[in-house]
Amino acid sequence: MRPRTLFEDEPPSANEDVARLRLRSRPSLSELETKGILTRDRDERVVKNGVQFDETWDEIRRGEPVGR
């Protein structure tokens, strides 16, 4: 039996920007969902941009911390 990884139980990102945000942020996927940054599409089994995604992505690009 092979060891499980940290992200194995989480759905994949729907696009490259979502993947980058997830890799650069400290909060968990659940926290990012609660804040409206990401949404989990349970039908498609992927993580997509939430309503606050663009603002948060801009903060990351400026070097500001995510999840304040």
Buried (B, 14 or more C-beta within 10 A) or exposed (E): EEEEEEEEEBBEBBEEBBEBBBEEBEBEBEBBBEBBBBBBEEEEEBBBBBEBBEEBBEBBEEEEEBEE
